[in-house]
């Protein structure tokens, strides 16, 4: 097993990833606050150009929450290769739940959201599935490149 394939390496990466994730979660004000005006202006512009109105701030926020947790799912999948996808999703749910609970209890300018729990968990599951499919595909391609030794040739 190569060094980067070892679950212990991936567990260390996962632990390191939780630090910036905690910073995003427990920043005193919403992390998008500095760009809210620009984002609102951008949405007005694209709606004027004919982009459907369902592409709004709520959609962008939900998408950002999914995207934020995709790497968590990818790394968790490699850190815990024997776990099932639903277990990795539960892991994402627990992390998201801790973040939302912390916001509810300790941050006055932030608020907990059930939608964030759903979108973060979905991102974790998407990442875990993508990682498992990607690893499966890599192994399949490696196996195809390996010439199969027939018994008659191996005795030569």
OpenMM code with the backbone's topology and positions (N, CA, C; nanometers):
from openmm import Vec3, app, unit

residues = "UNK UNK UNK UNK UNK UNK UNK UNK UNK UNK UNK UNK UNK UNK UNK UNK UNK UNK UNK UNK UNK UNK UNK UNK UNK UNK UNK UNK UNK UNK UNK UNK UNK UNK UNK UNK UNK UNK UNK UNK UNK UNK UNK UNK UNK UNK UNK UNK UNK UNK UNK UNK UNK UNK UNK UNK UNK UNK UNK UNK UNK UNK UNK UNK UNK UNK UNK UNK UNK UNK UNK UNK UNK UNK UNK UNK UNK UNK UNK UNK UNK UNK UNK UNK UNK UNK UNK UNK UNK UNK UNK UNK UNK UNK UNK UNK UNK UNK UNK UNK UNK UNK UNK UNK UNK UNK UNK UNK UNK UNK UNK UNK UNK UNK UNK UNK UNK UNK UNK UNK UNK UNK UNK UNK UNK UNK UNK UNK UNK UNK UNK UNK UNK UNK UNK UNK UNK UNK UNK UNK UNK UNK UNK UNK UNK UNK UNK UNK UNK UNK UNK UNK UNK UNK UNK UNK".split()
positions = [
    Vec3(0.0849, -0.1180, 0.0000),
    Vec3(0.0000, 0.0000, 0.0000),
    Vec3(0.0892, 0.1240, 0.0000),
    Vec3(0.0594, 0.2135, -0.0920),
    Vec3(0.1358, 0.3373, -0.1006),
    Vec3(0.1016, 0.4274, 0.0177),
    Vec3(0.1952, 0.5169, 0.0487),
    Vec3(0.1778, 0.6046, 0.1652),
    Vec3(0.0463, 0.6820, 0.1592),
    Vec3(0.0122, 0.7358, 0.0416),
    Vec3(-0.1094, 0.8173, 0.0304),
    Vec3(-0.2364, 0.7332, 0.0347),
    Vec3(-0.2235, 0.6012, 0.0242),
    Vec3(-0.3404, 0.5140, 0.0309),
    Vec3(-0.3718, 0.4703, 0.1742),
    Vec3(-0.2861, 0.5011, 0.2680),
    Vec3(-0.3052, 0.4565, 0.4053),
    Vec3(-0.4133, 0.5396, 0.4750),
    Vec3(-0.5100, 0.4737, 0.5372),
    Vec3(-0.6161, 0.5470, 0.6076),
    Vec3(-0.5631, 0.6436, 0.7132),
    Vec3(-0.4528, 0.6109, 0.7783),
    Vec3(-0.3995, 0.7008, 0.8819),
    Vec3(-0.3588, 0.8357, 0.8238),
    Vec3(-0.3065, 0.8359, 0.7017),
    Vec3(-0.2708, 0.9622, 0.6348),
    Vec3(-0.3976, 1.0426, 0.6087),
    Vec3(-0.5012, 0.9764, 0.5592),
    Vec3(-0.6276, 1.0439, 0.5300),
    Vec3(-0.6963, 1.0930, 0.6570),
    Vec3(-0.6800, 1.0194, 0.7668),
    Vec3(-0.7383, 1.0650, 0.8938),
    Vec3(-0.6703, 1.1923, 0.9416),
    Vec3(-0.5402, 1.2018, 0.9223),
    Vec3(-0.4683, 1.3245, 0.9592),
    Vec3(-0.5144, 1.4413, 0.8718),
    Vec3(-0.5343, 1.4147, 0.7434),
    Vec3(-0.5844, 1.5192, 0.6528),
    Vec3(-0.7237, 1.5628, 0.6953),
    Vec3(-0.8090, 1.4660, 0.7289),
    Vec3(-0.9453, 1.4972, 0.7733),
    Vec3(-0.9431, 1.5828, 0.8987),
    Vec3(-0.8597, 1.5483, 0.9924),
    Vec3(-0.8477, 1.6273, 1.1153),
    Vec3(-0.8013, 1.7695, 1.0833),
    Vec3(-0.7049, 1.7819, 0.9941),
    Vec3(-0.6560, 1.9148, 0.9545),
    Vec3(-0.7649, 1.9947, 0.8828),
    Vec3(-0.8507, 1.9271, 0.8063),
    Vec3(-0.9591, 1.9957, 0.7347),
    Vec3(-1.0627, 2.0539, 0.8294),
    Vec3(-1.0768, 1.9948, 0.9451),
    Vec3(-1.1780, 2.0421, 1.0391),
    Vec3(-1.1448, 2.1802, 1.0959),
    Vec3(-1.0174, 2.2179, 1.0927),
    Vec3(-0.9785, 2.3501, 1.1455),
    Vec3(-1.0368, 2.4627, 1.0595),
    Vec3(-1.0100, 2.4663, 0.9279),
    Vec3(-1.0726, 2.5745, 0.8494),
    Vec3(-1.2249, 2.5640, 0.8453),
    Vec3(-1.2766, 2.4418, 0.8516),
    Vec3(-1.4215, 2.4242, 0.8549),
    Vec3(-1.4806, 2.4866, 0.9814),
    Vec3(-1.4126, 2.4686, 1.0930),
    Vec3(-1.4569, 2.5294, 1.2192),
    Vec3(-1.4477, 2.6818, 1.2117),
    Vec3(-1.3452, 2.7333, 1.1453),
    Vec3(-1.3334, 2.8791, 1.1299),
    Vec3(-1.4513, 2.9350, 1.0515),
    Vec3(-1.4885, 2.8658, 0.9441),
    Vec3(-1.6041, 2.9097, 0.8651),
    Vec3(-1.7309, 2.9022, 0.9507),
    Vec3(-1.7449, 2.7927, 1.0245),
    Vec3(-1.8672, 2.7705, 1.1022),
    Vec3(-1.8815, 2.8677, 1.2183),
    Vec3(-1.7705, 2.8992, 1.2816),
    Vec3(-1.7776, 2.9787, 1.4044),
    Vec3(-1.7257, 3.1210, 1.3886),
    Vec3(-1.7151, 3.1662, 1.2635),
    Vec3(-1.6825, 3.3062, 1.2403),
    Vec3(-1.7966, 3.3886, 1.2985),
    Vec3(-1.7654, 3.4981, 1.3699),
    Vec3(-1.8714, 3.5705, 1.4416),
    Vec3(-1.9857, 3.6223, 1.3541),
    Vec3(-1.9549, 3.6580, 1.2301),
    Vec3(-2.0603, 3.7060, 1.1404),
    Vec3(-2.0664, 3.6110, 1.0207),
    Vec3(-2.1764, 3.6136, 0.9469),
    Vec3(-2.1847, 3.5263, 0.8295),
    Vec3(-2.0656, 3.5497, 0.7358),
    Vec3(-2.0061, 3.4409, 0.6868),
    Vec3(-1.8847, 3.4538, 0.6062),
    Vec3(-1.9098, 3.5214, 0.4720),
    Vec3(-2.0336, 3.5246, 0.4263),
    Vec3(-2.0628, 3.5907, 0.2996),
    Vec3(-2.0999, 3.7384, 0.3165),
    Vec3(-2.0990, 3.7875, 0.4399),
    Vec3(-2.1402, 3.9257, 0.4662),
    Vec3(-2.0609, 4.0283, 0.3836),
    Vec3(-1.9279, 4.0127, 0.3687),
    Vec3(-1.8535, 4.1129, 0.2909),
    Vec3(-1.8917, 4.1193, 0.1430),
    Vec3(-1.9517, 4.0136, 0.0881),
    Vec3(-1.9842, 4.0124, -0.0549),
    Vec3(-2.1344, 4.0129, -0.0821),
    Vec3(-2.2158, 4.0330, 0.0203),
    Vec3(-2.3605, 4.0265, 0.0009),
    Vec3(-2.4094, 4.1313, -0.0992),
    Vec3(-2.3538, 4.2510, -0.0943),
    Vec3(-2.3957, 4.3554, -0.1882),
    Vec3(-2.3594, 4.3215, -0.3315),
    Vec3(-2.2375, 4.2730, -0.3506),
    Vec3(-2.1934, 4.2345, -0.4847),
    Vec3(-2.2751, 4.1171, -0.5373),
    Vec3(-2.3042, 4.0215, -0.4496),
    Vec3(-2.3830, 3.9059, -0.4899),
    Vec3(-2.5244, 3.9479, -0.5282),
    Vec3(-2.5829, 4.0369, -0.4511),
    Vec3(-2.7176, 4.0858, -0.4835),
    Vec3(-2.7170, 4.1575, -0.6189),
    Vec3(-2.6156, 4.2389, -0.6431),
    Vec3(-2.6043, 4.3083, -0.7717),
    Vec3(-2.5867, 4.2101, -0.8872),
    Vec3(-2.5057, 4.1087, -0.8649),
    Vec3(-2.4840, 4.0060, -0.9670),
    Vec3(-2.6141, 3.9338, -0.9990),
    Vec3(-2.6914, 3.9013, -0.8956),
    Vec3(-2.8184, 3.8322, -0.9178),
    Vec3(-2.9165, 3.9198, -0.9953),
    Vec3(-2.9215, 4.0483, -0.9632),
    Vec3(-3.0081, 4.1401, -1.0387),
    Vec3(-2.9666, 4.1418, -1.1856),
    Vec3(-2.8364, 4.1468, -1.2099),
    Vec3(-2.7854, 4.1501, -1.3469),
    Vec3(-2.8206, 4.0228, -1.4234),
    Vec3(-2.7963, 3.9074, -1.3654),
    Vec3(-2.8230, 3.7832, -1.4403),
    Vec3(-2.9724, 3.7601, -1.4588),
    Vec3(-3.0537, 3.8055, -1.3642),
    Vec3(-3.1984, 3.7935, -1.3819),
    Vec3(-3.2453, 3.8855, -1.4947),
    Vec3(-3.1837, 4.0024, -1.5049),
    Vec3(-3.2184, 4.0946, -1.6142),
    Vec3(-3.1782, 4.0361, -1.7499),
    Vec3(-3.0763, 3.9494, -1.7490),
    Vec3(-3.0310, 3.8861, -1.8733),
    Vec3(-3.1111, 3.7602, -1.9076),
    Vec3(-3.2096, 3.7269, -1.8227),
    Vec3(-3.2966, 3.6145, -1.8530),
    Vec3(-3.2690, 3.4870, -1.7755),
    Vec3(-3.1708, 3.4898, -1.6849),
    Vec3(-3.1454, 3.3713, -1.6025),
    Vec3(-3.2652, 3.3551, -1.5079),
    Vec3(-3.3158, 3.2332, -1.4937),
    Vec3(-3.4357, 3.2119, -1.4096),
    Vec3(-3.4171, 3.2601, -1.2654),
    Vec3(-3.5261, 3.3056, -1.2078),
    Vec3(-3.5221, 3.3618, -1.0726),
    Vec3(-3.4995, 3.2579, -0.9631),
    Vec3(-3.5124, 3.1280, -0.9959),
    Vec3(-3.4830, 3.0269, -0.8941),
    Vec3(-3.3338, 3.0262, -0.8597),
    Vec3(-3.2522, 3.0817, -0.9492),
    Vec3(-3.1105, 3.0984, -0.9181),
    Vec3(-3.0980, 3.2264, -0.8358),
    Vec3(-3.1212, 3.2114, -0.7058),
    Vec3(-3.1245, 3.3263, -0.6164),
    Vec3(-3.0250, 3.3058, -0.5019),
    Vec3(-3.0289, 3.3962, -0.4062),
    Vec3(-2.9352, 3.3883, -0.2938),
    Vec3(-2.9493, 3.2568, -0.2178),
    Vec3(-3.0710, 3.2125, -0.1943),
    Vec3(-3.0930, 3.0877, -0.1209),
    Vec3(-3.0334, 2.9684, -0.1945),
    Vec3(-3.0491, 2.9669, -0.3272),
    Vec3(-2.9928, 2.8586, -0.4071),
    Vec3(-2.8407, 2.8595, -0.3994),
    Vec3(-2.7810, 2.9771, -0.4105),
    Vec3(-2.6349, 2.9885, -0.4045),
    Vec3(-2.5836, 2.9477, -0.2666),
    Vec3(-2.6530, 2.9893, -0.1620),
    Vec3(-2.6120, 2.9527, -0.0265),
    Vec3(-2.6205, 2.8015, -0.0063),
    Vec3(-2.7287, 2.7395, -0.0525),
    Vec3(-2.7439, 2.5946, -0.0379),
    Vec3(-2.6366, 2.5212, -0.1180),
    Vec3(-2.6098, 2.5678, -0.2385),
    Vec3(-2.5063, 2.5066, -0.3212),
    Vec3(-2.3695, 2.5195, -0.2555),
    Vec3(-2.3423, 2.6346, -0.1971),
    Vec3(-2.2145, 2.6552, -0.1282),
    Vec3(-2.2007, 2.5594, -0.0104),
    Vec3(-2.3098, 2.5326, 0.0600),
    Vec3(-2.3054, 2.4381, 0.1715),
    Vec3(-2.2780, 2.2957, 0.1233),
    Vec3(-2.3347, 2.2589, 0.0102),
    Vec3(-2.3051, 2.1270, -0.0469),
    Vec3(-2.1572, 2.1201, -0.0841),
    Vec3(-2.1113, 2.2191, -0.1585),
    Vec3(-1.9723, 2.2215, -0.2065),
    Vec3(-1.8734, 2.2223, -0.0896),
    Vec3(-1.9074, 2.2902, 0.0179),
    Vec3(-1.8200, 2.2978, 0.1351),
    Vec3(-1.7926, 2.1595, 0.1941),
    Vec3(-1.8910, 2.0701, 0.1858),
    Vec3(-1.8763, 1.9386, 0.2485),
    Vec3(-1.8367, 1.8265, 0.1531),
    Vec3(-1.8295, 1.8529, 0.0233),
    Vec3(-1.7835, 1.7493, -0.0700),
    Vec3(-1.6423, 1.7025, -0.0347),
    Vec3(-1.5465, 1.7918, -0.0091),
    Vec3(-1.4131, 1.7433, 0.0294),
    Vec3(-1.4131, 1.6621, 0.1585),
    Vec3(-1.5010, 1.6948, 0.2511),
    Vec3(-1.5109, 1.6173, 0.3751),
    Vec3(-1.5498, 1.4732, 0.3420),
    Vec3(-1.6458, 1.4567, 0.2524),
    Vec3(-1.6875, 1.3223, 0.2123),
    Vec3(-1.5774, 1.2471, 0.1395),
    Vec3(-1.5055, 1.3153, 0.0523),
    Vec3(-1.3954, 1.2516, -0.0212),
    Vec3(-1.2905, 1.2002, 0.0771),
    Vec3(-1.2465, 1.2873, 0.1663),
    Vec3(-1.1400, 1.2509, 0.2600),
    Vec3(-1.1895, 1.1482, 0.3619),
    Vec3(-1.3115, 1.1639, 0.4108),
    Vec3(-1.3655, 1.0661, 0.5065),
    Vec3(-1.3757, 0.9282, 0.4429),
    Vec3(-1.4084, 0.9227, 0.3154),
    Vec3(-1.4168, 0.7951, 0.2452),
    Vec3(-1.2817, 0.7246, 0.2432),
    Vec3(-1.1760, 0.8010, 0.2262),
    Vec3(-1.0421, 0.7424, 0.2243),
    Vec3(-0.9902, 0.7151, 0.3653),
    Vec3(-1.0330, 0.7967, 0.4600),
    Vec3(-0.9894, 0.7794, 0.5991),
    Vec3(-1.0539, 0.6571, 0.6629),
    Vec3(-1.1741, 0.6266, 0.6192),
    Vec3(-1.2493, 0.5136, 0.6755),
    Vec3(-1.3016, 0.4259, 0.5619),
    Vec3(-1.2120, 0.3551, 0.4938),
    Vec3(-1.2535, 0.2803, 0.3741),
    Vec3(-1.3510, 0.1662, 0.4004),
    Vec3(-1.3600, 0.1192, 0.5220),
    Vec3(-1.4517, 0.0085, 0.5504),
    Vec3(-1.5933, 0.0569, 0.5841),
    Vec3(-1.6102, 0.1865, 0.6001),
    Vec3(-1.7428, 0.2392, 0.6347),
    Vec3(-1.8313, 0.2465, 0.5107),
    Vec3(-1.9578, 0.2269, 0.5325),
    Vec3(-2.0563, 0.2375, 0.4248),
    Vec3(-2.0868, 0.3851, 0.3989),
    Vec3(-2.1442, 0.4106, 0.2821),
    Vec3(-2.1760, 0.5484, 0.2433),
    Vec3(-2.2686, 0.6129, 0.3460),
    Vec3(-2.3694, 0.5406, 0.3933),
    Vec3(-2.4624, 0.6008, 0.4894),
    Vec3(-2.3899, 0.6368, 0.6184),
    Vec3(-2.2878, 0.5586, 0.6561),
    Vec3(-2.2123, 0.5909, 0.7770),
    Vec3(-2.1289, 0.7173, 0.7574),
    Vec3(-2.0739, 0.7327, 0.6379),
    Vec3(-1.9988, 0.8553, 0.6077),
    Vec3(-2.0935, 0.9752, 0.6027),
    Vec3(-2.2143, 0.9535, 0.5513),
    Vec3(-2.3149, 1.0596, 0.5537),
    Vec3(-2.3524, 1.0971, 0.6962),
    Vec3(-2.3648, 0.9968, 0.7823),
    Vec3(-2.3938, 1.0241, 0.9235),
    Vec3(-2.2803, 1.1033, 0.9881),
    Vec3(-2.1576, 1.0727, 0.9486),
    Vec3(-2.0423, 1.1485, 0.9968),
    Vec3(-2.0551, 1.2965, 0.9564),
    Vec3(-2.0916, 1.3207, 0.8310),
    Vec3(-2.1129, 1.4579, 0.7841),
    Vec3(-2.2258, 1.5260, 0.8592),
    Vec3(-2.3316, 1.4506, 0.8873),
    Vec3(-2.4444, 1.5045, 0.9636),
    Vec3(-2.4012, 1.5444, 1.1046),
    Vec3(-2.3200, 1.4620, 1.1680),
    Vec3(-2.2731, 1.4928, 1.3034),
    Vec3(-2.1850, 1.6185, 1.3023),
    Vec3(-2.0941, 1.6277, 1.2070),
    Vec3(-2.0091, 1.7471, 1.1981),
    Vec3(-2.0949, 1.8706, 1.1756),
    Vec3(-2.1871, 1.8619, 1.0806),
    Vec3(-2.2755, 1.9744, 1.0526),
    Vec3(-2.3619, 2.0085, 1.1734),
    Vec3(-2.4118, 1.9059, 1.2423),
    Vec3(-2.4937, 1.9285, 1.3621),
    Vec3(-2.4166, 2.0012, 1.4707),
    Vec3(-2.2904, 1.9631, 1.4889),
    Vec3(-2.2068, 2.0330, 1.5884),
    Vec3(-2.1877, 2.1795, 1.5490),
    Vec3(-2.1667, 2.2032, 1.4199),
    Vec3(-2.1500, 2.3410, 1.3730),
    Vec3(-2.2774, 2.4223, 1.3971),
    Vec3(-2.3903, 2.3657, 1.3595),
    Vec3(-2.5169, 2.4379, 1.3739),
    Vec3(-2.5516, 2.4599, 1.5207),
    Vec3(-2.5274, 2.3604, 1.6041),
    Vec3(-2.5530, 2.3745, 1.7472),
    Vec3(-2.4632, 2.4829, 1.8070),
    Vec3(-2.3376, 2.4830, 1.7674),
    Vec3(-2.2453, 2.5861, 1.8151),
    Vec3(-2.2894, 2.7253, 1.7739),
    Vec3(-2.3365, 2.7391, 1.6499),
    Vec3(-2.3860, 2.8694, 1.6047),
    Vec3(-2.5079, 2.9115, 1.6865),
    Vec3(-2.5967, 2.8180, 1.7101),
    Vec3(-2.7182, 2.8487, 1.7861),
    Vec3(-2.6859, 2.8919, 1.9290),
    Vec3(-2.5918, 2.8235, 1.9917),
    Vec3(-2.5628, 2.8487, 2.1322),
    Vec3(-2.4689, 2.9665, 2.1572),
    Vec3(-2.3748, 2.9896, 2.0658),
    Vec3(-2.2670, 3.0824, 2.0969),
    Vec3(-2.2558, 3.2046, 2.0067),
    Vec3(-2.3218, 3.2068, 1.8934),
    Vec3(-2.3036, 3.3184, 1.7989),
    Vec3(-2.4345, 3.3933, 1.7790),
    Vec3(-2.4354, 3.5191, 1.8189),
    Vec3(-2.5578, 3.5988, 1.8125),
    Vec3(-2.5926, 3.6427, 1.6709),
    Vec3(-2.4922, 3.6602, 1.5841),
    Vec3(-2.5177, 3.7044, 1.4470),
    Vec3(-2.5341, 3.5889, 1.3491),
    Vec3(-2.5264, 3.4662, 1.3981),
    Vec3(-2.5430, 3.3478, 1.3134),
    Vec3(-2.6654, 3.2714, 1.3633),
    Vec3(-2.7212, 3.1904, 1.2771),
    Vec3(-2.8362, 3.1118, 1.3203),
    Vec3(-2.8270, 2.9707, 1.2638),
    Vec3(-2.8757, 2.8765, 1.3404),
    Vec3(-2.8767, 2.7366, 1.2974),
    Vec3(-2.9856, 2.7165, 1.1932),
    Vec3(-2.9578, 2.6292, 1.0989),
    Vec3(-3.0529, 2.6062, 0.9913),
    Vec3(-3.0643, 2.4571, 0.9613),
    Vec3(-3.1862, 2.4044, 0.9650),
    Vec3(-3.2052, 2.2642, 0.9256),
    Vec3(-3.1626, 2.2396, 0.7803),
    Vec3(-3.1816, 2.3397, 0.6942),
    Vec3(-3.1403, 2.3251, 0.5548),
    Vec3(-2.9888, 2.3061, 0.5452),
    Vec3(-2.9141, 2.3746, 0.6319),
    Vec3(-2.7690, 2.3560, 0.6319),
    Vec3(-2.7317, 2.2126, 0.6679),
    Vec3(-2.8038, 2.1543, 0.7624),
    Vec3(-2.7790, 2.0137, 0.7971),
    Vec3(-2.7979, 1.9240, 0.6746),
    Vec3(-2.9047, 1.9471, 0.6017),
    Vec3(-2.9358, 1.8652, 0.4847),
    Vec3(-2.8315, 1.8866, 0.3747),
    Vec3(-2.7996, 2.0119, 0.3444),
    Vec3(-2.7079, 2.0388, 0.2340),
    Vec3(-2.5652, 1.9962, 0.2685),
    Vec3(-2.5231, 2.0180, 0.3916),
    Vec3(-2.3886, 1.9735, 0.4309),
    Vec3(-2.3787, 1.8214, 0.4244),
    Vec3(-2.4801, 1.7520, 0.4737),
    Vec3(-2.4804, 1.6058, 0.4703),
    Vec3(-2.4807, 1.5572, 0.3256),
    Vec3(-2.5597, 1.6209, 0.2415),
    Vec3(-2.5633, 1.5839, 0.0997),
    Vec3(-2.4256, 1.6009, 0.0369),
    Vec3(-2.3579, 1.7095, 0.0689),
    Vec3(-2.2236, 1.7312, 0.0165),
    Vec3(-2.1276, 1.6226, 0.0601),
    Vec3(-2.1365, 1.5819, 0.1851),
    Vec3(-2.0512, 1.4750, 0.2366),
    Vec3(-2.0783, 1.3443, 0.1628),
    Vec3(-2.2039, 1.3118, 0.1423),
    Vec3(-2.2406, 1.1889, 0.0713),
    Vec3(-2.1935, 1.1953, -0.0741),
    Vec3(-2.2141, 1.3079, -0.1395),
    Vec3(-2.1690, 1.3235, -0.2788),
    Vec3(-2.0179, 1.3034, -0.2874),
    Vec3(-1.9440, 1.3634, -0.1950),
    Vec3(-1.7988, 1.3466, -0.1941),
    Vec3(-1.7571, 1.2030, -0.1702),
    Vec3(-1.8237, 1.1351, -0.0763),
    Vec3(-1.7899, 0.9960, -0.0465),
    Vec3(-1.8198, 0.9057, -0.1662),
    Vec3(-1.9338, 0.9264, -0.2289),
    Vec3(-1.9688, 0.8465, -0.3465),
    Vec3(-1.8693, 0.8734, -0.4596),
    Vec3(-1.8371, 0.9981, -0.4823),
    Vec3(-1.7418, 1.0322, -0.5885),
    Vec3(-1.6058, 0.9678, -0.5627),
    Vec3(-1.5612, 0.9702, -0.4384),
    Vec3(-1.4322, 0.9094, -0.4050),
    Vec3(-1.4363, 0.7589, -0.4269),
    Vec3(-1.5417, 0.6943, -0.3826),
    Vec3(-1.5506, 0.5489, -0.3984),
    Vec3(-1.5569, 0.5105, -0.5468),
    Vec3(-1.6348, 0.5847, -0.6235),
    Vec3(-1.6440, 0.5566, -0.7674),
    Vec3(-1.5092, 0.5823, -0.8337),
    Vec3(-1.4445, 0.6914, -0.7963),
    Vec3(-1.3139, 0.7231, -0.8540),
    Vec3(-1.2096, 0.6176, -0.8228),
    Vec3(-1.2034, 0.5721, -0.6989),
    Vec3(-1.1080, 0.4678, -0.6597),
    Vec3(-1.1405, 0.3370, -0.7315),
    Vec3(-1.2682, 0.3021, -0.7386),
    Vec3(-1.3088, 0.1814, -0.8100),
    Vec3(-1.2643, 0.1878, -0.9560),
    Vec3(-1.2841, 0.3030, -1.0184),
    Vec3(-1.2458, 0.3198, -1.1594),
    Vec3(-1.0942, 0.3117, -1.1765),
    Vec3(-1.0180, 0.3719, -1.0871),
    Vec3(-0.8718, 0.3614, -1.0938),
    Vec3(-0.8259, 0.2165, -1.0814),
    Vec3(-0.8826, 0.1442, -0.9879),
    Vec3(-0.8458, 0.0029, -0.9708),
    Vec3(-0.8836, -0.0794, -1.0932),
    Vec3(-0.9980, -0.0493, -1.1501),
    Vec3(-1.0420, -0.1210, -1.2705),
    Vec3(-0.9455, -0.0963, -1.3853),
    Vec3(-0.9035, 0.0277, -1.4039),
    Vec3(-0.8099, 0.0610, -1.5119),
    Vec3(-0.6733, -0.0015, -1.4889),
    Vec3(-0.6273, -0.0016, -1.3649),
    Vec3(-0.4990, -0.0663, -1.3336),
    Vec3(-0.5046, -0.2152, -1.3653),
    Vec3(-0.6158, -0.2766, -1.3280),
    Vec3(-0.6312, -0.4201, -1.3533),
    Vec3(-0.6324, -0.4494, -1.5027),
    Vec3(-0.6899, -0.3627, -1.5829),
    Vec3(-0.6935, -0.3822, -1.7276),
    Vec3(-0.5547, -0.3678, -1.7889),
    Vec3(-0.4716, -0.2802, -1.7316),
    Vec3(-0.3360, -0.2590, -1.7848),
    Vec3(-0.2414, -0.3711, -1.7485),
    Vec3(-0.2688, -0.4408, -1.6392),
    Vec3(-0.1832, -0.5511, -1.5951),
    Vec3(-0.2037, -0.6698, -1.6888),
    Vec3(-0.0996, -0.7110, -1.7595),
    Vec3(-0.1179, -0.8281, -1.8454),
    Vec3(-0.1361, -0.9538, -1.7589),
    Vec3(-0.2371, -1.0270, -1.7918),
    Vec3(-0.2642, -1.1503, -1.7169),
    Vec3(-0.1631, -1.2557, -1.7604),
    Vec3(-0.0904, -1.3107, -1.6658),
    Vec3(0.0063, -1.4156, -1.6969),
    Vec3(-0.0661, -1.5478, -1.7073),
    Vec3(-0.0516, -1.6110, -1.8190),
    Vec3(-0.1114, -1.7434, -1.8338),
    Vec3(-0.0171, -1.8457, -1.7731),
    Vec3(-0.0697, -1.9576, -1.7256),
    Vec3(0.0160, -2.0588, -1.6603),
    Vec3(0.1298, -2.1067, -1.7508),
    Vec3(0.1071, -2.1170, -1.8824),
    Vec3(0.2124, -2.1653, -1.9711),
    Vec3(0.3260, -2.0646, -1.9837),
    Vec3(0.2942, -1.9352, -1.9839),
    Vec3(0.3977, -1.8333, -1.9947),
    Vec3(0.4728, -1.8127, -1.8649),
    Vec3(0.4068, -1.8335, -1.7515),
    Vec3(0.4720, -1.8090, -1.6242),
    Vec3(0.5761, -1.9172, -1.5920),
    Vec3(0.5681, -2.0314, -1.6586),
    Vec3(0.6649, -2.1389, -1.6344),
    Vec3(0.7880, -2.1250, -1.7222),
    Vec3(0.7890, -2.0344, -1.8145),
    Vec3(0.9041, -2.0192, -1.9048),
    Vec3(1.0210, -1.9618, -1.8386),
] * unit.nanometer
topology = app.Topology()
chain = topology.addChain("A")
for resn in residues:
    res = topology.addResidue(resn, chain)
    for name in ("N", "CA", "C"):
        topology.addAtom(name, app.Element.getBySymbol(name[0]), res)
